[in-house]
Each structure stands twice: as structure tokens, then as C-alpha cells.
Amino acid sequence: MIAIGRQMTVNFRSAIPVFRQIAGILLAQIDTGELPAGEPIPPQAELAARLEVARGTCAKAVRTLRDAGIVYVVTGKGSVSLREGKAAQAAEALADMRHR
């Protein structure tokens, strides 16, 4: 397991796919305010290095959040920013992901 922040880990032996775990980590950080609305989240390359996973795995996690309307990509910047007012939606999405 690799930890990011407090009590947030990726378990490579879990039945939950790693990309979903990463999306869950980011959602939890959004919900707690550790990643405030409107602020960039860590770049995919940085997440991949910190979690010791392939960058594509992190990209899939970010796409999952983008498709749920939790984050948006800033074209040409290579960064992903949280949309304003999405903390409650993030909490609901996190709860939904935990039940899948």
C-alpha cells in the first residue's frame, strides 16, 4: 500500500481497480477540503510517481472524475482543476464509488 495524505492508500491487492481507488482518494481530498474547489489537483505524472502506478492509470482516474463533472481539464496546461461548488457532489460520488 502507498499512502497519500492521511489515511489514504492504494491497495494493489484489492478487488477495487487501482484507477477507482485513485479517483476515490482525490474525491476524499475534495470532500475534506484538502483539495479546495478551484485549485489544481496534482499532475498525473506526479500522482503516478507518488503512487508507483502507470500514468495511464492516473489518467483513467482523472477521466472518471471529469466524466462525473467533478474536475475539468485546462487545455494546453496539462493540469486538472476542481470546479467550484462540487464538494457535496464529490461526497456523493465517493459514496457511490464505494458501493460499486
C-alpha positions in Angstrom: 0.0 0.0 0.0 1.1 3.5 -0.8 -0.3 6.4 1.3 -1.1 9.9 0.1 -2.1 12.3 2.8 -3.6 11.0 5.9 -5.3 7.5 5.8 -5.4 7.4 2.0 -3.8 4.4 0.4 -3.8 2.4 -2.8 -4.1 -1.3 -2.2 -2.7 -3.3 -5.1 -4.3 -6.5 -3.8 -7.8 -5.0 -3.6 -10.6 -6.2 -5.8 -11.3 -2.5 -6.4 -9.4 -1.4 -9.6 -6.5 1.0 -8.8 -7.9 3.8 -11.0 -11.1 3.7 -8.9 -9.0 3.8 -5.7 -7.1 6.9 -7.0 -10.3 8.6 -8.0 -11.6 7.8 -4.5 -8.5 9.3 -2.9 -9.0 12.5 -4.9 -12.7 12.6 -4.2 -12.0 12.2 -0.5 -9.5 15.1 -0.6 -12.0 17.2 -2.4 -14.7 16.4 0.2 -12.4 17.2 3.2 -11.1 20.4 1.6 -7.6 19.1 1.3 -8.0 19.9 -2.4 -10.1 23.1 -2.3 -12.6 23.9 -5.1 -11.0 25.9 -7.9 -7.4 24.7 -7.1 -5.4 22.4 -9.4 -5.0 18.8 -8.4 -1.6 17.2 -8.6 -0.5 16.5 -12.2 -1.0 12.9 -13.4 2.8 12.3 -13.7 3.2 13.4 -10.1 0.4 11.2 -8.9 1.8 8.2 -10.8 5.2 8.7 -9.3 3.9 9.1 -5.8 1.6 6.1 -6.0 4.1 4.0 -8.1 1.5 3.3 -10.8 1.4 3.9 -14.6 0.5 7.4 -15.7 -2.3 5.9 -17.7 -3.9 4.6 -14.5 -3.9 8.1 -13.1 -5.3 9.4 -16.4 -8.2 7.0 -16.2 -8.9 8.1 -12.6 -8.9 11.8 -13.7 -11.2 10.9 -16.7 -13.6 9.2 -14.3 -13.8 12.4 -12.2 -14.0 14.6 -15.3 -16.9 12.4 -16.7 -18.7 12.8 -13.3 -18.3 16.6 -13.5 -16.0 16.8 -10.5 -12.9 18.2 -12.3 -12.2 19.8 -15.6 -9.1 19.8 -17.7 -7.4 23.1 -18.7 -6.5 22.6 -22.3 -2.8 23.2 -23.1 -1.8 23.5 -19.4 -1.7 19.8 -18.7 -3.4 20.4 -15.3 -6.8 19.5 -13.9 -8.7 21.9 -11.7 -11.7 21.4 -9.4 -15.0 23.0 -10.4 -16.5 25.4 -7.9 -19.2 24.1 -5.6 -18.6 20.4 -6.2 -17.7 19.3 -2.7 -21.2 17.9 -2.0 -21.3 16.2 -5.4 -17.9 14.8 -4.7 -19.0 13.3 -1.5 -22.0 11.6 -3.2 -19.8 10.3 -6.0 -17.3 8.9 -3.5 -20.1 7.2 -1.6 -21.4 5.8 -4.9 -17.9 4.6 -5.9 -17.5 2.8 -2.6 -20.7 0.7 -3.3 -19.6 -0.4 -6.8 
